[in-house]
Amino acid sequence: MSNKHEIEEELEAAESRLATLCRSENGDRPNSAETVTIHPTCGDEMQSLREECSQLRIILEAMEASED
């Protein structure tokens, strides 16, 4: 089992990667009044990172609860 600090580092890295992917998905949009269709290119990886972040948060919450 990893210690709390390692899990926090993993969570930070996953959140950072997810934020980077989100920014890349939102980039390069033309400034016009026309409708723009967005085609996700990193959808699977983004979903995987969201799930990983959720699981890491649950682990951290459980660790904090056990410290009480």
C-alpha positions in Angstrom: 0.0 0.0 0.0 1.3 3.4 -0.9 1.7 6.1 1.7 -0.5 9.2 1.7 2.2 11.4 0.2 2.7 9.1 -2.8 -1.0 8.9 -3.4 -1.3 12.7 -3.3 1.6 13.0 -5.8 -0.2 10.5 -8.1 -3.4 12.5 -7.8 -1.6 15.7 -8.6 0.1 14.2 -11.6 -3.2 12.7 -12.9 -5.1 16.0 -12.4 -2.3 17.9 -14.2 -2.4 15.5 -17.2 -6.2 15.7 -17.3 -6.0 19.5 -17.3 -3.5 19.4 -20.1 -5.7 17.2 -22.2 -8.7 19.4 -21.6 -6.8 22.5 -22.7 -5.7 20.7 -25.9 -9.2 19.6 -26.6 -10.4 23.2 -26.2 -7.7 24.8 -28.3 -7.7 26.0 -31.9 -11.3 27.2 -32.1 -12.0 29.9 -34.6 -13.5 33.1 -33.3 -16.7 33.3 -35.3 -20.4 33.2 -34.9 -20.6 29.9 -36.7 -21.4 26.6 -35.0 -18.3 24.6 -34.2 -18.4 20.8 -33.9 -15.9 19.5 -31.4 -14.5 16.1 -32.1 -12.7 14.7 -29.0 -9.4 13.2 -29.7 -8.4 12.2 -26.2 -11.8 11.0 -24.8 -10.7 7.5 -23.7 -7.6 8.8 -21.9 -9.5 11.7 -20.3 -12.2 9.3 -19.0 -9.5 6.9 -17.7 -7.8 9.9 -15.9 -11.1 11.0 -14.4 -11.7 7.5 -13.0 -8.1 7.4 -11.7 -8.5 10.7 -9.9 -11.8 9.6 -8.4 -10.3 6.4 -7.1 -7.3 8.2 -5.6 -9.6 10.7 -3.9 -11.6 7.9 -2.4 -8.4 6.3 -1.1 -7.2 9.6 0.4 -10.6 10.1 2.1 -10.5 6.6 3.6 -7.0 7.2 4.8 -8.0 10.5 6.4 -11.0 8.8 8.0 -8.9 6.1 9.5 -6.6 8.7 11.1 -9.4 10.1 13.1 
